[in-house]
């Protein structure tokens, strides 16, 4: 009886520790106030929208033109943990996020926490978006209000994860270990130019390039020691290329080559970029040449790594 009681008490203590460690993290109230006080710039918000790649996951796959602004969701991201399905994030008041506030939107981007206080899975790249500035978050929200409200189709699939990954509360432990908004490349190791600083902000933050181009550890977190060194393709055969300035990567590409490819979808050899990168090119074709050049300058300045695939 004594041992049974001890086991019960130990189980209760463990459950309490798990509960406390996995509490959804909040965003500092002062930061939320700053975001809310920022005068919105819808034009910049549109640029942030395309740089953040929102349409790549949340619009109907293969959509073009204005249809890429219909953020009905449905994209299936396959992983070792199961299949994640991008939700409807249109301005629909019931099926989308039309009922959200700016504070709730900002909290989802920065902390990966939903309006009802639950954890989002890191398939939503908030670990990158956490680096966004207050102004860009506010401007993105302002632009979002101009987008159409679309109802979710009845046949849209849902996220399907196996045990224990379907226990969403456990994401809190993942966040404790891996959610960090520190720079992925030490700025002190990079040339001190405004262009490279801008490229770092875009690539490591809202551009979330590492989400595809960086390998992951067993917990599904990005391996910062081989940043942008290529990764396996979670959704099929082949891999995601190395985009560091290594001979396995972009060593033979000039900055102009990289910037041109991000706008046109063609490599220096005039091969077409396919797969998910085709959607990324559609996004980046809508941003300024200066921002594409900044991404290119950053990619040529970062530490090089051999291919990890």
C-alpha positions as CSV (number, residue, x, y, z in Angstrom):
1,X,0.0,0.0,0.0
2,X,2.8,2.4,0.9
3,X,4.6,1.8,-2.4
4,X,1.3,2.2,-4.3
5,X,0.7,5.5,-2.6
6,X,4.2,6.7,-3.4
7,X,3.7,5.8,-7.1
8,X,0.4,7.7,-7.1
9,X,2.0,10.8,-5.5
10,X,5.0,10.5,-7.9
11,X,2.5,10.4,-10.8
12,X,0.7,13.5,-9.6
13,X,3.9,15.4,-9.1
14,X,5.1,14.4,-12.6
15,X,1.7,15.5,-14.1
16,X,2.0,18.9,-12.2
17,X,5.6,19.4,-13.5
18,X,4.4,18.6,-17.1
19,X,1.5,21.0,-16.7
20,X,3.7,23.9,-15.5
21,X,6.5,23.3,-18.0
22,X,4.1,23.2,-20.9
23,X,2.0,26.3,-20.1
24,X,1.6,28.3,-23.3
25,X,3.9,31.3,-23.2
26,X,2.5,34.8,-23.6
27,X,3.8,37.8,-25.3
28,X,4.9,40.8,-23.1
29,X,2.0,43.2,-22.7
30,X,4.2,46.2,-23.5
31,X,5.2,44.6,-26.8
32,X,1.6,44.0,-27.7
33,X,0.9,47.6,-26.9
34,X,3.7,48.8,-29.1
35,X,2.4,46.7,-32.0
36,X,-1.1,48.0,-31.5
37,X,0.1,51.6,-31.4
38,X,2.1,51.4,-34.6
39,X,0.5,53.4,-37.4
40,X,-0.3,50.8,-40.0
41,X,1.3,50.8,-43.4
42,X,-0.7,48.6,-45.8
43,X,1.8,48.9,-48.6
44,X,4.6,47.6,-46.4
45,X,2.2,45.0,-45.1
46,X,1.7,43.6,-48.6
47,X,5.5,43.3,-49.0
48,X,5.7,41.5,-45.6
49,X,2.9,39.2,-46.7
50,X,4.9,38.1,-49.8
51,X,8.2,37.9,-48.0
52,X,6.6,35.7,-45.3
53,X,5.3,33.2,-47.9
54,X,1.8,33.0,-46.5
55,X,0.3,32.1,-49.8
56,X,2.6,29.2,-50.3
57,X,0.9,27.1,-47.7
58,X,-2.5,28.8,-47.2
59,X,-3.7,29.3,-50.8
60,X,-5.0,26.5,-53.0
61,X,-2.0,24.7,-54.4
62,X,-1.2,25.8,-58.0
63,X,-3.2,29.0,-57.7
64,X,-2.1,32.1,-59.6
65,X,-2.9,35.8,-59.6
66,X,-5.5,37.0,-57.1
67,X,-6.4,33.4,-56.3
68,X,-3.2,33.3,-54.2
69,X,-4.8,35.8,-51.8
70,X,-7.6,33.3,-51.0
71,X,-6.1,31.8,-47.9
72,X,-8.4,28.8,-47.5
73,X,-5.7,26.4,-46.5
74,X,-5.5,22.7,-47.3
75,X,-1.8,22.3,-48.1
76,X,-0.5,19.0,-46.7
77,X,2.9,19.0,-45.1
78,X,4.1,15.4,-44.6
79,X,6.7,14.7,-41.8
80,X,8.0,12.0,-39.6
81,X,5.5,13.0,-37.0
82,X,2.4,12.8,-39.3
83,X,0.7,15.1,-41.8
84,X,0.1,18.7,-41.0
85,X,-2.6,20.5,-42.9
86,X,-2.5,24.3,-43.3
87,X,-5.6,25.9,-41.9
88,X,-7.9,28.5,-43.3
89,X,-6.5,31.9,-42.4
90,X,-8.7,34.0,-44.6
91,X,-10.7,36.8,-43.1
92,X,-13.8,34.5,-42.8
93,X,-15.2,35.2,-39.4
94,X,-16.0,31.5,-38.6
95,X,-13.7,29.3,-40.7
96,X,-10.7,31.7,-40.8
97,X,-9.2,34.3,-38.6
98,X,-11.7,37.1,-39.3
99,X,-12.7,37.1,-35.6
100,X,-9.1,37.6,-34.3
101,X,-7.7,40.7,-32.8
102,X,-4.3,42.2,-33.7
103,X,-3.0,41.0,-30.3
104,X,-4.1,37.4,-31.0
105,X,-2.5,37.6,-34.5
106,X,0.8,38.9,-33.0
107,X,0.8,36.2,-30.3
108,X,0.4,33.5,-32.8
109,X,3.3,34.8,-34.9
110,X,5.7,35.5,-32.0
111,X,4.8,32.7,-29.5
112,X,2.9,30.1,-31.5
113,X,-0.1,30.4,-29.2
114,X,-3.7,30.3,-30.5
115,X,-6.5,32.7,-29.3
116,X,-7.9,29.9,-27.1
117,X,-4.5,29.5,-25.4
118,X,-3.3,26.4,-27.1
119,X,0.1,25.6,-28.7
120,X,0.4,25.7,-32.4
121,X,2.6,22.9,-33.9
122,X,5.9,24.3,-35.3
123,X,4.9,23.3,-38.8
124,X,3.6,26.9,-38.5
125,X,7.0,28.6,-38.7
126,X,6.6,30.9,-35.7
127,X,10.1,29.9,-34.6
128,X,11.2,32.1,-37.6
129,X,8.4,34.7,-37.4
130,X,9.4,35.4,-33.8
131,X,12.2,37.5,-35.3
132,X,9.8,39.9,-37.0
133,X,9.7,43.5,-35.9
134,X,6.7,45.1,-34.2
135,X,6.1,47.4,-37.3
136,X,6.1,44.5,-39.7
137,X,3.7,42.5,-37.6
138,X,1.3,45.5,-37.4
139,X,1.6,46.2,-41.1
140,X,1.0,42.6,-42.0
141,X,-2.2,42.6,-40.0
142,X,-3.4,45.8,-41.7
143,X,-2.8,44.2,-45.1
144,X,-4.6,41.0,-44.0
145,X,-7.8,43.0,-43.4
146,X,-7.9,43.7,-47.2
147,X,-8.0,40.0,-48.1
148,X,-11.1,38.0,-49.0
149,X,-13.1,35.9,-46.6
150,X,-13.3,32.3,-47.9
151,X,-15.3,29.4,-46.4
152,X,-13.4,26.1,-45.9
153,X,-14.4,23.4,-48.4
154,X,-16.2,20.4,-46.8
155,X,-13.7,17.9,-48.2
156,X,-10.6,19.7,-46.8
157,X,-8.4,17.2,-44.9
158,X,-7.3,17.7,-41.3
159,X,-4.0,17.4,-39.5
160,X,-3.3,13.7,-38.7
161,X,-0.7,12.9,-36.1
162,X,0.1,9.7,-34.3
163,X,0.6,9.3,-30.5
164,X,2.3,11.0,-28.7
165,X,2.6,13.8,-31.2
166,X,-1.1,14.4,-31.2
167,X,-0.9,15.6,-27.6
168,X,-0.6,19.3,-28.4
169,X,0.3,20.3,-24.9
170,X,3.7,18.5,-25.3
171,X,4.6,21.3,-27.8
172,X,5.3,23.4,-24.7
173,X,8.4,21.2,-24.0
174,X,9.5,21.6,-27.6
175,X,9.3,25.4,-27.2
176,X,11.3,25.4,-24.0
177,X,14.1,23.6,-25.8
178,X,14.0,25.3,-29.2
179,X,12.0,28.4,-29.5
180,X,14.5,31.2,-29.6
181,X,14.5,34.5,-31.5
182,X,18.3,35.0,-31.4
183,X,20.1,35.4,-34.7
184,X,21.0,32.1,-36.4
185,X,24.2,33.6,-37.7
186,X,26.2,35.8,-35.4
187,X,26.0,39.3,-36.9
188,X,29.5,40.0,-35.8
189,X,30.7,37.3,-38.3
190,X,29.0,39.1,-41.2
191,X,30.1,42.2,-43.1
192,X,28.6,45.2,-41.4
193,X,26.3,46.5,-44.2
194,X,22.7,47.6,-44.1
195,X,22.0,45.3,-47.1
196,X,23.3,42.2,-45.4
197,X,21.5,43.1,-42.2
198,X,18.3,43.4,-44.2
199,X,19.0,40.1,-45.9
200,X,19.6,38.4,-42.5
201,X,16.3,39.8,-41.1
202,X,14.4,38.5,-44.1
203,X,16.0,35.1,-44.5
204,X,16.1,34.2,-40.8
205,X,12.8,35.8,-39.9
206,X,9.8,36.3,-42.1
207,X,11.3,34.6,-45.1
208,X,11.8,31.4,-42.9
209,X,14.2,30.0,-45.6
210,X,15.7,27.6,-43.0
211,X,12.4,25.8,-42.5
212,X,13.1,23.9,-45.7
213,X,16.8,24.4,-46.4
214,X,18.1,23.3,-43.0
215,X,18.2,19.8,-41.6
216,X,16.4,18.9,-38.4
217,X,17.2,17.0,-35.3
218,X,15.2,14.1,-33.9
219,X,12.8,16.5,-32.3
220,X,12.1,18.3,-35.6
221,X,14.0,21.4,-34.6
222,X,16.4,23.2,-37.0
223,X,20.0,22.3,-36.7
224,X,21.7,25.6,-36.3
225,X,25.2,24.2,-36.7
226,X,24.4,23.5,-40.4
227,X,22.2,26.4,-41.1
228,X,20.9,26.3,-44.7
229,X,23.1,23.3,-45.7
230,X,20.3,21.4,-47.4
231,X,17.7,18.9,-46.1
232,X,15.7,15.9,-47.0
233,X,12.4,16.6,-48.7
234,X,9.7,15.7,-46.2
235,X,7.0,15.4,-48.8
236,X,8.6,13.1,-51.4
237,X,11.8,12.0,-53.1
238,X,14.9,14.2,-53.5
239,X,16.1,16.9,-51.3
240,X,16.1,20.6,-50.6
241,X,19.3,22.2,-51.8
242,X,22.2,23.6,-49.9
243,X,22.1,27.4,-50.2
244,X,25.3,28.3,-48.3
245,X,28.3,29.6,-50.3
246,X,29.9,26.1,-50.3
247,X,30.9,24.3,-53.5
248,X,27.9,22.0,-52.7
249,X,25.7,25.1,-52.6
250,X,25.9,28.5,-54.2
251,X,29.6,28.9,-54.5
252,X,29.5,29.4,-58.2
253,X,26.5,31.7,-58.1
254,X,27.0,35.4,-58.0
255,X,24.7,37.7,-56.0
256,X,23.1,38.8,-59.2
257,X,22.5,35.1,-60.1
258,X,20.7,34.5,-56.8
259,X,18.6,37.7,-57.0
260,X,17.6,36.9,-60.6
261,X,16.6,33.3,-59.7
262,X,14.4,34.5,-56.9
263,X,12.5,36.7,-59.3
264,X,12.5,34.5,-62.4
265,X,12.6,31.0,-61.2
266,X,15.6,30.2,-63.4
267,X,19.1,29.1,-62.3
268,X,22.2,30.5,-63.9
269,X,22.1,27.4,-66.2
270,X,18.4,28.3,-67.0
271,X,17.0,25.3,-65.3
272,X,13.6,25.9,-63.8
273,X,13.1,25.9,-60.1
274,X,10.4,23.3,-59.3
275,X,8.6,21.9,-56.3
276,X,7.8,24.2,-53.4
277,X,10.4,26.7,-54.6
278,X,8.2,27.6,-57.6
279,X,5.7,29.0,-55.1
280,X,8.4,30.9,-53.3
281,X,9.4,32.5,-56.6
282,X,5.8,33.6,-57.1
283,X,6.0,35.3,-53.7
284,X,9.3,37.0,-54.2
285,X,8.4,38.3,-57.7
286,X,6.1,40.7,-55.8
287,X,8.7,42.3,-53.6
288,X,11.3,44.9,-54.3
289,X,14.5,44.2,-56.2
290,X,16.4,45.6,-53.2
291,X,15.0,42.9,-50.9
292,X,15.9,40.1,-53.3
293,X,19.4,41.6,-53.6
294,X,19.6,41.7,-49.8
295,X,18.7,38.0,-49.5
296,X,21.4,37.3,-52.1
297,X,24.0,39.3,-50.3
298,X,23.3,37.5,-47.0
299,X,23.5,34.1,-48.6
300,X,26.9,34.8,-50.1
301,X,28.2,36.1,-46.7
302,X,27.1,33.3,-44.3
303,X,29.3,30.4,-43.2
304,X,29.6,27.7,-45.7
305,X,28.7,24.1,-45.0
306,X,29.0,20.9,-47.1
307,X,25.8,19.3,-48.2
308,X,24.0,17.5,-45.3
309,X,21.7,15.3,-47.5
